[in-house]
Amino acid sequence: MFLGHYALGLAGKKAAPELSLGALFFATQFADLLWPTLVLAGVEKLEIRPGTTAVNPLDFVDYPWSHSLLALGVGGLLVALGYVAVRALRGGRARALAAATLGGLVVSHWLLDFASHRPDMPLAFGSSPKLGLGLWGSLPATVAVELALLAVGVVLYSRATVARDRTGEWAFWGLVVFLLGIYLASLFGPPPPSARAVALSAEALWLTVFW
């Protein structure tokens, strides 16, 4: 899942309007922001195997530190507590709902990947079971689900906030077009040359947080 994660981040603005979109994207993409660095460091393993799924050739061999349900549960708790700590340092009070929204978005990454991946999503570490419903087995179904989720996310976000000026409005829609462009390129572009190339390009996801 790719657009679906960002869709939940956009929808999170409705639940907690005080959270910036950057914070919401950081939470929902926490796993994928951590994952490429761990692959480059040799902690987690990815292989390129064309035909692995109908959507992409990525074989996620081992990635419990970034994508297991246990790791994301702990990560969600840390992100929520970090938000509370930052608010306290700034002399403000953190709403429990906002902290819970961030924590829940971190965990939501596992749930969406569970729906889209083949059975490679670990529950914990070591020999723990790996699960997945396999939406990626169908390209048309995957595209339909992802675009529908993004559309809902954009609508909810647009109803929860208003751009301060034209720059803010164009920057938001530019971000949406950017995400769509990356998504379509990943679906219909040539297979990546190596796992390292995938990890290096995935580091660019940080741009969506700072944007």
N, C-alpha and C positions, 0 to 999 in steps of 0.2 A: 504494500500500500504506500502511496506517495501523496497524492492530492488529498486523500481522506484524512491524513494526519493534520494537514494545514486547515482542512475544513473544520475539524474539531477545535483547533486553535481559534479560528474566526468565530465559531459559535460560542466559545468561552467568554467572549466580550459581553454577551447577553447576560451571562450568569454573574460576572464580576466586572462591571464597567470600569472600575478603578485600575484594573490591570492593563498594562500596555500590551500592544499586539506583539511586541518583541518578547515580552515575558511569556505570553501565551504560546508563541511559536517555540521558544526555548523548552518549555515544558513538554509540549506534544511531540517534539523532535529530539528530546533528551537522548533517547537510545541511538538515533542515527547521527547525532552530533558526537557522541562518544565512540561509536563503532569504528569509523574509519581510522581514528588515531590508534585504536587497539589493534586493528589489522596491520597498519604500518609498523607497529611496534612488535608484531609477531605474537601478540597475546591471543588474538582470535584469528580464525582462518576462513578464507573465502577462496573458491575456485571458480574458474570460468568453464562451464560445460554447456555448450549450445544444445538446446532441446530439453534442458532441465524442466522448464515450464514453457507455456505458450507465450508468456509475457516477457521473460528475460532469461538470460543464460547463467544466472548467478546461483551457485551452489554454496549455501551458507553452511559450511562444514562444522564450525565450532564458534559459537558466540554467546556464551552464557553470561559473561560479565556485562554485556550491553543489552541483551535481548531476552534474558530469562525472566519469567514472571517474578521470581524471588528478587532478582537484582533490581527490576523496575519498581517493585513494591518498596524496597529500601530507598531507591532513588527518589520516588515520589514523596516519601516521608522527609527526606533531606531537603528537597526543593521547597516543600511547604514550610519546614522549619527555617530554611534560609530566608524565605520571604518575610516571615515573622521577625527574624533577627534584623534584617535590613530596615524594616519599617520602624523597629524599636530604636535603632541607631540614628535614624533620621528624626526621631522625636515624635513619631506618629504611632497610631494603633493599627494593627493589621486585623482586617475582618476575617473571621473564621471561614466564611464562605469563599473568600478569595484564595486563602491558603489551601483549602480543600479542592478548589478548582484546579490549581496548579498541580497538586499532588495527584489528583484524578487523571489529569491529562497525561502525566508521565506514564501511569499504568495503562491508559487507553491505547498507548502505542502497541503493547503486547496484544491487546484484544483485536485491534484492526489487522495486525500482522498474522495473528492466529486465523483470521477469516481468509486472508489472501494467500498466505504461504502454503506450500505442501507441508507435510508433517516434519518440520525442522525447528519449530519454536520450542525451546527448552522451558521446562517448569522451574528448574533449579540448575545445579551444577553436576558434574560427573556423569553418571549413567542415568540421570533422571529422564522420565518420559519426554518425548518431543511430539508436539501436536500441530495440527494445521488442517483447515477445511478445504484448501486448494482452489480458491477463486482464481488464482493465476493459471489454472488449467484451461481457462477460456479467455481469450483476448477480448472479444466483444463484451462479455459479461463484466470483465474487469474495468474496461473503459466506461461502460454505462454506470457502474456503481460509483466509480471515482468522480466522474463528472457530476453525477447527481448529488453526491456528498458536498462537492465544492460549491455547487449552486446554492444548496441550503445554507452552507456556512457563510457565503457572501451575503445572502439575504439577511440572515440573523445579525451579522456584523453591521451591515448598513442600517439596520433598524435600531442598533444599540448605540451608535455614535454618529457624529456629524463632523465632516472635515472643517477645520478652521478657515481654510482658504482654498483657492484653486490648486495650489501646489500640493496640499494634502490630498485633495481628491484625485489628482492625476498620479500622484505617487502610489496611492492605494491601487488604482486600476492598473498602473504599470507593474505593480507587484503581482497581481493576478495573472496578467499576460505573461510575465516572466515565469511563473510557476507552470502555466500551461505549456509554454515553450519547452521548458526542461522536460516535462512529462512526455510530450509528444516525441522529442528527440530521443529519449530513453527507450520508447516503444518501437520507433521505426528507424532509428539510426543503426549503424553497423555494430557488431558485437565489440565490447571493449577488448583491447589487446592483452590486458593482464589484470590480476586482482589488485596490484599496486595502483594501476591507472584508475580503477574504480574507486579505490579508497582516497586517492588524491583529489579526484573530481568531487567526491562526496563531501570533502572538507568545505566546499563552496556553499554548503547548506547554511554555514554560519552567516553568509550574506543576507539570508532571509530574516535572520534575527536582528541584525543591525539595521537593515532596511526599515 
